[in-house]
Amino acid sequence: MEPIQRVTPPTLDVLVALVESASPMWGLQIIKDSGRNPGTVYPILERLESLGWLTSDWPAEPERSGPRRHYYELTAEGRKAAVKLLLERAGSRVRSSDRGAVLGGAQA
């Protein structure tokens, strides 16, 4: 797993959404939870996957109609690194919505 070279507020928002989830999340769910646009979120997810922070999958969902969902999940190492990064940045991070609850309950 490689470190993130450029950590932006949108990257932090995506990481918070992923850390808050105990199960894989599909792209639109991450977009809604992070409060960011698809054009911002999907490149971040691609970058995190290429760095080894998360994995993705297109599982078959026969009980569901419509297009297949692309699911994303932090790896064990990615989760630890994300929590550590979020805790380090928590003091300087400013966001319109309160996302601090995950940081208070997260363990590095």
N, C-alpha and C positions, 0 to 999 in steps of 0.2 A: 504494500500500500504506500502510495506516495503522498506527501503533504500537499495541501492546497496552496498554490503560490499567491493567488490574489483572492482575499476574502472580502466580499462586498456585502452590504446590507441585504440584498436579495438572497445571496448564498446563505447567510445566517438564517433568514426567514425559512428557506427550504429545509435547512438542517433542523430547525426547531420543529417543523411539521413532521419530519421523519423521526426525530427522537421521541416526540410525543406519542407516536403510534407504536403499539406492541405487535402489530402485524403488517404485512406488506400493504402498501398504499398504491392506488392507481393514480395516473397523472393528474386527472381533473380534481381529485381529492386533495392532492398536494397543492395545486393551484389555488383552490378555495381556502385551504387551511393557512397557506403562506400569505395570501392576499396579494399575490404577484400575478402578472400577466403570463399567458402561455409562452409568448416569445422570449420571456425572461427565464421561466422555470425549466423548460425542456433543455435548453443548452446547459444549464447548471446541472441537471440530472445526468446528461451525457458526459459532462466533465467529471462529475463525482464517480460515475461508473468507470470511466477510463483510468481514473486514479486508484481504483480498487476500494473506494469507500462504500459503494453499494452494488447490488446486483439487480437485474431486471428480468422479467419473465412475461410471456404472453400465454397464460394458462387457458386451456379450453374451459368454457363455462356453458355447458349444454343447456342448463336450466334458464339461461339468460338470452334474451333476443337483443339484436343490435350488434354494433361493432365490438370486436374483442378489446378488452382493457389491457393496457400495458402496466404491470405492477412493478413497484420499486421497493427495495428493502435494504437498510443499512446492513453491512456485514458486521460481525462481532467487533472486529478491529475498527471499522468505520464508526460504529456506535460509540465506542470508547473515545475515539479521536474527536467526534462531533461534540460529545458532552464536554470534553476537556476544553475544546475551542469555545463553545458557548459560555462556559463558566468563566473563561479568561476574558471574554468580550462583554460579559453581562454588565459590568460597571459602566462601560462606555457606549453601550448600545442604546439607541433611541429609536422607538417605533411608535406608530400611532395607536396600536392596540397593545394591551398588556399581555405579553407572552412569558412573563417571569415565573409563572407557576411551574413550568417544566424544569426550570433551572433550580428552583428550590428543592425539588424532589429528585433530581438526577444525581447519580453517583458516578464519579470518574473512575 
